[in-house]
Amino acid sequence: MGIQKKMMYVNRRAPCGTIYSYEGLEVVLVGAAFDQDVSMAFIGDGVFQLKKGQDTSGIGMKNFSQAYRALGDYDVSKLYVESESLSERGLSVEDLMELTWEDEDDDWNEKSSIMVVSREELSKLMDQQDVLLNF
């Protein structure tokens, strides 16, 4: 068995218009399946990937936003959302989907996967990673 790497997937793009956000999510699920310590960061327009109530029917693109709900099943429970990116786009944590994971160490209680952090805090978290992948 290999050494577990700390991997952060940095999501910078809006969910529509390119395939980056969809492919990023697929790569996260693959990394998690290989027992890596996976976290995700949402900065810039990437914060729109977690927005509630996405409707892509008018643009003919598949709406994959509900797939984020599966992250907890893959032990991906660290979703860092940059607070400055939220406020710069007129969003707050209440505008984001409710994504949870079950904590086996706490009698399987559901806990929020989304953590809003400052730009400075996110920079420190990025410094702690073995691998950063940008989407």
QUISULMO-V761667 format. One record per pair of residues at least 12 apart in sequence whose C-alpha atoms are under 10 Angstrom apart, sorted by the first residue. I is the first residue (numbers start at 1). GAP is how many residues later the second one is. D is the distance in Angstrom with one decimal. If there is no record, write none. Layout:
BEGIN
i;gap;d
I;GAP;D
I;GAP;D
END
This chain:
BEGIN
i;gap;d
1;34;10.0
2;32;9.9
2;33;9.5
2;34;9.7
3;32;9.7
3;33;8.7
4;30;9.1
4;31;7.0
4;32;5.3
4;33;6.5
4;34;9.8
4;126;9.6
5;26;9.9
5;30;8.9
5;31;5.6
5;32;6.0
5;33;8.2
5;124;7.9
5;125;6.0
5;126;7.4
6;30;6.6
6;31;4.7
6;32;6.2
6;33;7.9
6;120;9.8
6;122;7.9
6;123;5.1
6;124;5.1
6;125;6.4
6;126;8.7
7;21;9.1
7;24;8.3
7;25;9.4
7;29;7.0
7;30;6.0
7;31;5.0
7;32;6.3
7;33;8.3
7;119;9.2
7;121;9.4
7;122;5.9
7;123;6.0
7;124;4.8
7;125;6.0
7;126;7.6
8;20;8.8
8;29;8.4
8;30;5.9
8;31;4.8
8;32;5.3
8;33;6.9
8;70;9.4
8;71;9.5
8;72;9.7
8;117;8.9
8;118;7.2
8;120;9.5
8;121;6.5
8;122;8.2
8;123;6.3
8;124;5.0
8;125;6.4
8;126;8.6
9;15;7.4
9;16;8.7
9;18;8.7
9;19;7.0
9;22;9.8
9;29;7.6
9;30;6.4
9;31;4.7
9;32;6.1
9;33;8.6
9;70;9.5
9;117;9.7
9;122;8.4
9;123;6.0
9;124;4.8
9;125;6.0
9;126;7.3
10;14;8.5
10;29;8.7
10;30;5.9
10;31;4.7
10;32;6.1
10;33;7.4
10;36;8.4
10;69;9.9
10;70;9.3
10;116;9.2
10;122;7.0
10;123;6.0
10;124;4.7
10;125;6.0
11;13;7.4
11;14;9.1
11;29;7.3
11;30;5.9
11;31;4.9
11;32;6.3
11;33;8.2
11;34;8.3
11;35;5.0
11;36;7.8
11;37;9.8
11;38;8.3
11;70;9.6
11;122;8.6
11;123;6.2
11;124;5.0
12;29;8.4
12;30;6.2
12;31;5.2
12;32;5.3
12;33;5.7
12;34;4.2
12;35;7.6
12;36;9.3
12;37;9.2
12;73;10.0
12;122;7.4
12;123;6.1
13;29;8.6
13;30;8.1
13;31;7.0
13;32;5.0
13;33;4.4
13;34;8.0
13;35;8.1
13;36;8.0
13;121;9.6
13;122;6.9
14;28;9.9
14;29;9.8
14;30;8.3
14;31;4.9
14;32;5.0
14;33;7.3
14;34;5.6
14;35;6.0
14;36;9.6
15;30;8.4
15;31;7.1
15;32;8.9
15;33;6.5
15;34;5.0
15;35;8.7
15;36;9.5
15;39;9.2
15;41;9.6
15;48;8.9
15;49;8.8
15;50;8.2
16;32;9.2
16;33;8.6
16;38;10.0
16;40;8.0
16;43;8.7
16;45;7.6
16;46;9.2
16;47;8.9
17;42;9.1
17;44;8.6
18;43;9.9
19;42;10.0
19;116;9.3
20;114;9.1
20;115;5.4
21;25;7.9
21;28;7.4
21;43;9.4
21;44;9.7
21;113;9.9
21;114;6.3
22;27;9.4
22;40;9.6
22;41;9.4
22;42;7.1
22;43;8.8
22;45;9.5
22;113;9.2
23;112;8.0
24;16;9.7
24;109;8.7
24;110;8.1
24;111;5.8
25;15;9.4
25;39;9.3
25;40;9.6
25;42;8.3
25;43;7.7
25;46;9.1
25;110;9.2
26;41;9.4
27;106;9.6
27;108;9.9
28;12;8.2
28;43;8.6
28;46;9.3
28;48;8.4
28;105;9.7
29;39;9.8
29;41;8.9
29;42;7.3
29;44;9.8
29;45;6.9
29;46;9.5
29;47;8.3
30;44;9.3
31;43;9.4
31;45;9.7
32;39;8.8
32;41;9.7
32;42;5.9
32;43;7.0
32;44;6.9
33;41;6.7
33;42;8.9
33;43;9.9
34;40;9.9
35;39;9.0
35;40;8.8
36;39;9.5
36;40;9.5
37;38;8.6
37;39;8.0
37;40;9.8
37;41;9.5
37;92;9.4
37;93;9.8
38;36;9.4
38;37;8.1
38;38;5.9
38;39;8.2
38;40;7.5
38;41;9.3
38;91;9.6
38;93;9.8
39;36;9.5
39;37;6.3
39;38;7.1
39;39;4.9
39;40;6.0
39;41;7.7
39;74;9.9
39;86;9.8
39;87;9.9
39;90;9.3
39;93;9.7
40;36;8.2
40;37;8.7
40;38;6.3
40;39;4.8
40;40;6.0
40;41;8.4
40;74;9.5
40;92;9.6
40;93;9.5
40;94;10.0
41;37;8.4
41;38;5.9
41;39;4.6
41;40;5.9
41;41;7.5
41;73;9.7
41;74;9.6
41;75;9.8
41;76;9.7
41;81;7.9
41;84;9.5
41;85;8.9
41;91;9.9
41;93;9.4
42;37;7.6
42;38;6.2
42;39;4.8
42;40;6.3
42;41;9.6
42;43;8.4
42;44;9.4
42;72;10.0
42;74;9.5
42;80;9.7
42;93;9.8
43;37;8.7
43;38;6.4
43;39;5.5
43;40;8.5
43;41;8.4
43;42;5.7
43;43;8.1
43;76;8.8
43;79;9.4
44;37;9.5
44;38;8.0
44;39;9.9
44;40;8.5
44;41;5.1
44;42;7.9
44;44;8.5
44;45;8.4
45;40;7.4
45;41;8.7
45;43;9.6
45;44;8.0
46;35;8.9
46;36;9.6
46;39;8.6
46;40;9.5
46;89;8.8
47;33;9.7
47;34;6.7
47;35;7.9
47;36;9.4
47;38;7.0
47;39;6.5
47;42;8.7
47;44;8.7
47;49;8.5
48;37;9.7
48;38;8.6
48;41;8.8
48;43;8.9
48;47;9.4
48;48;8.3
49;15;9.5
49;16;7.0
49;19;9.1
49;47;8.8
49;48;9.4
50;15;7.2
50;16;9.4
50;18;8.0
50;29;9.8
50;31;9.1
50;43;9.7
50;45;8.4
50;46;5.3
50;47;5.7
50;48;8.8
50;49;9.0
50;64;9.4
51;14;8.5
51;40;8.7
51;41;9.6
51;42;9.0
51;43;9.1
51;44;5.8
51;45;4.4
51;46;5.8
51;47;9.5
52;13;8.6
52;14;9.5
52;42;8.8
52;43;5.9
52;44;5.1
52;45;4.7
52;46;8.2
53;12;8.9
53;13;9.7
53;42;8.9
53;43;8.8
53;44;8.0
54;12;9.2
54;43;9.8
65;32;9.1
66;31;9.0
66;33;9.8
68;29;8.9
68;30;9.8
68;31;7.4
68;32;9.8
69;28;8.8
69;29;8.4
69;30;5.9
69;31;7.5
69;32;9.0
69;44;9.9
70;29;8.8
70;30;9.2
70;31;9.1
71;28;8.3
71;29;8.4
71;30;7.9
71;42;8.9
72;27;7.8
72;28;6.2
72;29;4.4
72;30;7.2
72;31;9.7
72;38;9.7
72;39;9.7
72;40;9.5
72;41;7.6
73;27;9.3
73;28;7.1
73;29;8.3
74;27;9.2
75;26;7.4
75;27;8.8
75;28;9.6
75;38;10.0
76;24;9.6
76;25;8.0
76;37;7.9
77;22;8.7
77;23;7.3
77;24;6.0
77;25;8.9
77;26;9.4
77;34;8.7
77;35;7.8
77;36;4.7
77;37;7.7
77;38;9.5
78;22;9.8
78;23;9.5
78;34;8.9
78;35;5.5
78;36;6.6
78;37;7.2
79;20;9.0
79;33;9.1
79;34;5.6
79;35;4.8
79;36;6.0
79;37;8.4
79;38;9.9
80;33;8.3
80;34;6.0
80;35;5.0
80;36;5.8
80;37;6.4
80;38;9.4
80;41;9.7
80;42;7.4
80;45;9.2
81;12;8.8
81;15;9.9
81;33;6.9
81;34;6.1
81;35;4.7
81;36;6.0
81;37;8.3
81;38;9.2
81;41;8.4
82;33;8.6
82;34;5.8
82;35;5.2
82;36;5.5
82;37;5.8
82;38;9.2
82;39;8.7
82;40;6.9
82;41;9.9
83;32;9.4
83;33;5.7
83;34;5.6
83;35;5.3
83;36;7.0
83;38;10.0
83;39;9.6
84;32;9.4
84;33;8.6
84;34;6.6
84;35;6.6
85;33;9.1
85;34;8.5
86;30;9.0
92;24;9.4
93;21;8.6
93;22;9.0
93;23;7.5
96;18;8.8
97;17;8.9
98;13;9.9
98;14;7.2
98;15;8.2
98;16;7.9
99;12;8.4
99;13;5.9
99;14;5.6
99;15;6.7
100;12;4.4
100;13;5.0
100;14;7.8
101;12;6.3
101;13;10.0
END
